[in-house]
Amino acid sequence: MKYVRHKEKGMVIFPNKHNEGWWHLHMAQLLGKGDIISAGFIIFREGKFVCEGYSKSLGLGPAPDDNEELKNLLKQGHYNEC
């Protein structure tokens, strides 16, 4: 999975469909590119989901608190709509 984190709208998770042209940049444009504070990939490692990697199209990686934001998002079962 991929994610971008918007300053006001929070974290948005979307499929990693690189071969179908889904880039971090496209999601950022839908949300308001200037307000994106972090971006990357979500993987499952050692029994938990973690944010890591780097968005080449945005030139951004994870923020220090992205893992905590993701944990809270999953715990609440709340997902932002684009």
N, C-alpha and C positions, 0 to 999 in steps of 0.2 A: 504494500500500500504506500501511497504518497500522501504528504500533507503540506499545507501552507497554513500559517498562523497570521491572522489579521488582527490589527491593533484593537479594533472594536468588535468584530464579529467572531473572534476566537479561532479555534483550530478547525480546519475543514479537511476531512480525510476523503481520498478518492482513489480509484483503482490505479495500479501501476501498469498502464497499457501503453508503454513506450512505443511498441510496434504499431499502435493505432493513432499515434500522434498526441497523446495526452501528456502535456508538459506542465511543470509547475507554473511556467509563465502564463499559460492559458487560464488556469484557475485564478492566478493572481490578477489577471486582467478583468475577470468576471467580478472579483471581490473589491477591486480598487488597488492597483499595483503599488502605489505609493505608501499604503498602509500595511504592507506585509512586513512582519518583524522576524519571521523565520520560516524555513522550509526544509524538507528532507524526506526521509523514508521511515516507515514504521515496520519493524521486524519483531518476530517473537524469538526471544533468546533467554535461556535459563529460566523458563517458566513465567516470563512476563513480556509484555510489549514495550519496546523502547524506540525512541526517536534517534536516528543517526543519519549519516551520509551528508550529501551536499547537493544542492540544486544548481546545476551549471547554468540553466537558463535564467535564474534569478541572482546567482552569485551569493546565495545564502545557505547557511547550515542551521542546525538546531540552536535555539536559545538555551541558556543554562536551566531554565525552568520548564522546558517543553515536556520532559518525561512526567513531571508532576501534573501539568496541564492535561496530558493524555490520560493519566491515571484517573484524574477527577472526571474527565469527560466520559470514560468508559464506566466508571463506578456509577455515575448518575444516569447512564443510558441516554444521555442527551446528545443529539447531533444537530449541528447547524445546517440550515438549508441554504443553498446557493440561489 
